[in-house]
Every structure is written in structure tokens, then in C-alpha cells.
Amino acid sequence: MITTRKTARLVGALFLISNVTFIVGAIVFVEPILNAPDYLTLISANRAKIVFGVLLELSNAVAYVGIAALMFPILRQRFESMALGYFGFRIIEFVTQILTDLSPLKLLSLSEQFIGAGSPEATSFQTLGMLLIAERSWSFQMLSITFGVSALLFYIMLYQSKLIPRFLSIWGFVGAAMVLLNTMFDMFGISIVNLGILMLANELFLGVWLIAKGFNQPVSE
């Protein structure tokens, strides 16, 4: 029996890194440009922001795979099948993140062609741009589904193993369910308040908790 203090700290750090990179990459850098009315012009003028934002979003996905890899040896001791499923969904999430990030890069190339052409065929450029933005939107919906399912599995295992206080597991489970619910509403075109905030708050709190407190009990590895 050995403690998993180091693993807990690494997992906690990755939770913080994943959320910070997503917030900065997607919300601060990429999305404001893509959502602007003159996005075809802005994307080319903000090439560095787009590329850096995409790299940060990919870092977010890498962090989640890292969390799954670190937790798998611990969780499989009691939940081998569920732990394998959790790890598999994190891999799918990583692939889906790549698909989500291809659209801003395609839009960057489209924007540069749009500027270079002097916009003689603005309608065709705008139509293609709208398709690429829609592609990112739908890819993100798929990403949210895989994220929500993997989080549900993760917090079910944490709740049953008591590796963290159960209120944190319940909080995370509810947050993951809200992400899935929010995604379903978005897919059917129903606008509601962003329920993903609950999940964001949970993961930030969990990251700090694991760094400061670690897991509740030693686990044999």
C-alpha cells in the first residue's frame, strides 16, 4: 500500500491547466473573433491569436487524456471495465477536439484568400465561412457529449471509491449531467442559460482540492 499523493497533485494540476487553457484559448482568443460580424477580415488580421488559441484548446484535450492515464491504474482496481470506458471516451474526446480545432485553421486560410482576392466574390467566401463555423459548432456538440459521458463515468467511480469527499463527486456528476442537458438543448436550437458553469466550477475546485488534500485514502498500485 502506497499513497497516491503525487498522482493526486498531478491530476489536480491537470484539471486546472485544462480549464485555464480552454478559457483562454476558446473564450478569450478564438470565439470572439469567429463570432464577430466581420470575422473573415479579423481572422487574417489576428493570425497569432487564432493559432495560439487553437494550440491552447489542444492542450486542454491533452490534459484530459493525461488525467485519464494517471487515474486509470487507480480506478481499474475496482472498476476495470468502467475505467477502460472512461479512458476510451477521453481518447474520443481528444480526437473530437482536433476536429473542432480544424475549423478555425481552415477559416484562417479562407480569410487570407478573402483578403488577397479583394473580396470580388464575397458571397461565396461568406457561405463557405458560415459552413466552417457550423462545422466547428457541431463538432463542439459532439465534444461536449463525449466530455459529459466521460465525466459521468469518472464521478461515479470517485463516488463509489470515496477517493474524494462525496459532495465533490455528486457535484461533478450533476455538473456532467448539466453539460449533457445543455448540449441536447443546443442541438435542438433551444437557448438556455449556460449550465456548463457548474462543471467548470467543480473542476477548478477539484483541482485545488487534489493539490492541497490529495485522495482520501491510500490505494495499492
SEMI-704947 format. One record per residue (C-alpha): residue number from 0; residue in one letter; x, y, z. Coordinates in nm, 2 decimals, padded with zeros to 4 digits. Example, Ala and Ser with C-alpha at 12.3 -4.5 7.8 and 13.67 -1.06 7.14 Angstrom:
! SEMI-704947
[0; a; [01.23; -00.45; 00.78]]
[1; s; [01.37; -00.11; 00.71]]
! end
This chain:
! SEMI-704947
[0; m; [00.00; 00.00; 00.00]]
[1; i; [00.15; 00.33; -00.10]]
[2; t; [00.00; 00.67; -00.11]]
[3; t; [-00.10; 00.84; -00.43]]
[4; r; [-00.02; 01.19; -00.31]]
[5; k; [00.19; 01.27; -00.62]]
[6; t; [-00.07; 01.13; -00.86]]
[7; a; [-00.34; 01.34; -00.69]]
[8; r; [-00.13; 01.66; -00.72]]
[9; l; [-00.06; 01.59; -01.09]]
[10; v; [-00.43; 01.52; -01.16]]
[11; g; [-00.52; 01.84; -00.97]]
[12; a; [-00.27; 02.04; -01.17]]
[13; l; [-00.40; 01.90; -01.50]]
[14; f; [-00.76; 01.99; -01.41]]
[15; l; [-00.65; 02.35; -01.35]]
[16; i; [-00.44; 02.35; -01.67]]
[17; s; [-00.72; 02.20; -01.88]]
[18; n; [-00.98; 02.46; -01.77]]
[19; v; [-00.74; 02.76; -01.79]]
[20; t; [-00.62; 02.66; -02.14]]
[21; f; [-00.98; 02.62; -02.26]]
[22; i; [-01.10; 02.95; -02.12]]
[23; v; [-00.80; 03.14; -02.26]]
[24; g; [-00.78; 02.95; -02.59]]
[25; a; [-01.15; 02.93; -02.68]]
[26; i; [-01.33; 03.20; -02.49]]
[27; v; [-01.07; 03.48; -02.49]]
[28; f; [-00.88; 03.42; -02.82]]
[29; v; [-01.08; 03.22; -03.08]]
[30; e; [-01.46; 03.26; -03.02]]
[31; p; [-01.47; 03.65; -03.00]]
[32; i; [-01.30; 03.66; -03.35]]
[33; l; [-01.52; 03.39; -03.50]]
[34; n; [-01.84; 03.55; -03.37]]
[35; a; [-01.76; 03.90; -03.50]]
[36; p; [-01.97; 04.02; -03.80]]
[37; d; [-01.65; 04.09; -04.00]]
[38; y; [-01.48; 03.76; -03.90]]
[39; l; [-01.34; 03.70; -04.24]]
[40; t; [-01.13; 04.01; -04.22]]
[41; l; [-01.05; 03.98; -03.85]]
[42; i; [-00.92; 03.62; -03.86]]
[43; s; [-00.65; 03.70; -04.10]]
[44; a; [-00.55; 04.01; -03.90]]
[45; n; [-00.54; 03.81; -03.58]]
[46; r; [-00.35; 03.50; -03.71]]
[47; a; [-00.13; 03.47; -03.40]]
[48; k; [-00.44; 03.47; -03.17]]
[49; i; [-00.62; 03.21; -03.37]]
[50; v; [-00.32; 02.97; -03.39]]
[51; f; [-00.23; 03.02; -03.02]]
[52; g; [-00.59; 02.98; -02.92]]
[53; v; [-00.61; 02.65; -03.11]]
[54; l; [-00.29; 02.52; -02.95]]
[55; l; [-00.43; 02.61; -02.61]]
[56; e; [-00.75; 02.42; -02.69]]
[57; l; [-00.55; 02.12; -02.79]]
[58; s; [-00.36; 02.15; -02.47]]
[59; n; [-00.69; 02.13; -02.29]]
[60; a; [-00.76; 01.79; -02.46]]
[61; v; [-00.41; 01.66; -02.39]]
[62; a; [-00.46; 01.75; -02.02]]
[63; y; [-00.78; 01.54; -02.00]]
[64; v; [-00.61; 01.24; -02.16]]
[65; g; [-00.33; 01.29; -01.90]]
[66; i; [-00.59; 01.28; -01.62]]
[67; a; [-00.74; 00.96; -01.76]]
[68; a; [-00.40; 00.80; -01.79]]
[69; l; [-00.30; 00.89; -01.44]]
[70; m; [-00.63; 00.78; -01.29]]
[71; f; [-00.66; 00.45; -01.49]]
[72; p; [-00.42; 00.24; -01.27]]
[73; i; [-00.60; 00.36; -00.96]]
[74; l; [-00.96; 00.32; -01.08]]
[75; r; [-00.92; -00.01; -01.26]]
[76; q; [-00.85; -00.19; -00.93]]
[77; r; [-01.22; -00.17; -00.85]]
[78; f; [-01.38; -00.07; -01.18]]
[79; e; [-01.18; -00.23; -01.46]]
[80; s; [-01.45; -00.21; -01.73]]
[81; m; [-01.58; 00.14; -01.63]]
[82; a; [-01.22; 00.27; -01.60]]
[83; l; [-01.14; 00.14; -01.95]]
[84; g; [-01.46; 00.30; -02.08]]
[85; y; [-01.36; 00.63; -01.92]]
[86; f; [-01.02; 00.62; -02.07]]
[87; g; [-01.17; 00.54; -02.41]]
[88; f; [-01.41; 00.83; -02.40]]
[89; r; [-01.12; 01.06; -02.32]]
[90; i; [-00.94; 00.94; -02.63]]
[91; i; [-01.25; 01.00; -02.84]]
[92; e; [-01.28; 01.35; -02.68]]
[93; f; [-00.92; 01.42; -02.79]]
[94; v; [-01.00; 01.33; -03.15]]
[95; t; [-01.32; 01.53; -03.14]]
[96; q; [-01.12; 01.83; -03.01]]
[97; i; [-00.89; 01.80; -03.31]]
[98; l; [-01.19; 01.81; -03.54]]
[99; t; [-01.32; 02.11; -03.36]]
[100; d; [-00.99; 02.29; -03.40]]
[101; l; [-00.96; 02.23; -03.77]]
[102; s; [-01.23; 02.48; -03.85]]
[103; p; [-01.05; 02.79; -03.72]]
[104; l; [-00.74; 02.69; -03.91]]
[105; k; [-00.95; 02.64; -04.23]]
[106; l; [-01.11; 02.98; -04.16]]
[107; l; [-00.77; 03.13; -04.13]]
[108; s; [-00.67; 03.01; -04.48]]
[109; l; [-01.01; 03.12; -04.61]]
[110; s; [-00.97; 03.46; -04.46]]
[111; e; [-00.63; 03.51; -04.62]]
[112; q; [-00.77; 03.42; -04.96]]
[113; f; [-01.06; 03.65; -04.90]]
[114; i; [-00.83; 03.94; -04.82]]
[115; g; [-00.60; 03.85; -05.11]]
[116; a; [-00.88; 03.84; -05.36]]
[117; g; [-01.01; 04.18; -05.26]]
[118; s; [-01.35; 04.03; -05.19]]
[119; p; [-01.48; 04.01; -05.55]]
[120; e; [-01.68; 03.71; -05.46]]
[121; a; [-01.78; 03.80; -05.11]]
[122; t; [-02.10; 03.59; -05.11]]
[123; s; [-01.91; 03.26; -05.19]]
[124; f; [-01.65; 03.33; -04.92]]
[125; q; [-01.91; 03.41; -04.66]]
[126; t; [-02.11; 03.10; -04.74]]
[127; l; [-01.80; 02.88; -04.70]]
[128; g; [-01.71; 03.07; -04.38]]
[129; m; [-02.06; 03.00; -04.24]]
[130; l; [-02.02; 02.63; -04.32]]
[131; l; [-01.69; 02.61; -04.14]]
[132; i; [-01.83; 02.79; -03.84]]
[133; a; [-02.12; 02.55; -03.84]]
[134; e; [-01.87; 02.26; -03.86]]
[135; r; [-01.69; 02.38; -03.55]]
[136; s; [-02.03; 02.43; -03.37]]
[137; w; [-02.14; 02.07; -03.44]]
[138; s; [-01.80; 01.92; -03.37]]
[139; f; [-01.81; 02.10; -03.03]]
[140; q; [-02.15; 01.95; -02.96]]
[141; m; [-02.00; 01.60; -03.02]]
[142; l; [-01.71; 01.70; -02.80]]
[143; s; [-01.95; 01.81; -02.52]]
[144; i; [-02.13; 01.47; -02.54]]
[145; t; [-01.81; 01.27; -02.50]]
[146; f; [-01.69; 01.50; -02.23]]
[147; g; [-02.02; 01.47; -02.04]]
[148; v; [-02.02; 01.09; -02.06]]
[149; s; [-01.66; 01.05; -01.96]]
[150; a; [-01.72; 01.29; -01.66]]
[151; l; [-02.03; 01.09; -01.55]]
[152; l; [-01.82; 00.77; -01.55]]
[153; f; [-01.54; 00.94; -01.37]]
[154; y; [-01.75; 01.08; -01.09]]
[155; i; [-01.95; 00.75; -01.04]]
[156; m; [-01.62; 00.58; -00.98]]
[157; l; [-01.50; 00.85; -00.75]]
[158; y; [-01.82; 00.84; -00.55]]
[159; q; [-01.81; 00.46; -00.50]]
[160; s; [-01.44; 00.46; -00.42]]
[161; k; [-01.46; 00.76; -00.18]]
[162; l; [-01.13; 00.88; -00.31]]
[163; i; [-01.26; 01.24; -00.27]]
[164; p; [-01.54; 01.37; -00.05]]
[165; r; [-01.87; 01.25; -00.18]]
[166; f; [-02.01; 01.60; -00.21]]
[167; l; [-01.75; 01.67; -00.47]]
[168; s; [-01.84; 01.36; -00.66]]
[169; i; [-02.21; 01.45; -00.65]]
[170; w; [-02.13; 01.80; -00.76]]
[171; g; [-01.93; 01.67; -01.05]]
[172; f; [-02.20; 01.41; -01.15]]
[173; v; [-02.47; 01.68; -01.16]]
[174; g; [-02.23; 01.91; -01.35]]
[175; a; [-02.17; 01.65; -01.61]]
[176; a; [-02.54; 01.58; -01.64]]
[177; m; [-02.60; 01.96; -01.69]]
[178; v; [-02.34; 01.96; -01.97]]
[179; l; [-02.52; 01.68; -02.15]]
[180; l; [-02.86; 01.86; -02.09]]
[181; n; [-02.72; 02.19; -02.22]]
[182; t; [-02.58; 02.01; -02.53]]
[183; m; [-02.91; 01.85; -02.60]]
[184; f; [-03.09; 02.19; -02.58]]
[185; d; [-02.83; 02.34; -02.81]]
[186; m; [-02.86; 02.07; -03.07]]
[187; f; [-03.23; 02.12; -03.09]]
[188; g; [-03.19; 02.50; -03.11]]
[189; i; [-03.33; 02.58; -02.77]]
[190; s; [-03.15; 02.87; -02.59]]
[191; i; [-03.10; 02.84; -02.22]]
[192; v; [-02.85; 02.97; -01.96]]
[193; n; [-02.51; 02.80; -01.99]]
[194; l; [-02.53; 02.51; -01.74]]
[195; g; [-02.17; 02.42; -01.80]]
[196; i; [-02.06; 02.67; -01.55]]
[197; l; [-02.14; 02.42; -01.28]]
[198; m; [-01.90; 02.17; -01.43]]
[199; l; [-01.63; 02.44; -01.47]]
[200; a; [-01.66; 02.54; -01.11]]
[201; n; [-01.64; 02.18; -00.99]]
[202; e; [-01.32; 02.10; -01.19]]
[203; l; [-01.15; 02.41; -01.07]]
[204; f; [-01.24; 02.33; -00.71]]
[205; l; [-01.14; 01.97; -00.75]]
[206; g; [-00.81; 02.07; -00.90]]
[207; v; [-00.73; 02.29; -00.60]]
[208; w; [-00.86; 02.02; -00.36]]
[209; l; [-00.64; 01.74; -00.50]]
[210; i; [-00.33; 01.96; -00.49]]
[211; a; [-00.40; 02.06; -00.13]]
[212; k; [-00.56; 01.75; 00.02]]
[213; g; [-00.49; 01.46; -00.22]]
[214; f; [-00.70; 01.15; -00.22]]
[215; n; [-00.89; 01.04; 00.09]]
[216; q; [-00.71; 00.70; 00.13]]
[217; p; [-00.40; 00.52; 00.02]]
[218; v; [-00.46; 00.29; -00.28]]
[219; s; [-00.24; -00.01; -00.37]]
[220; e; [-00.09; 00.00; -00.71]]
! end
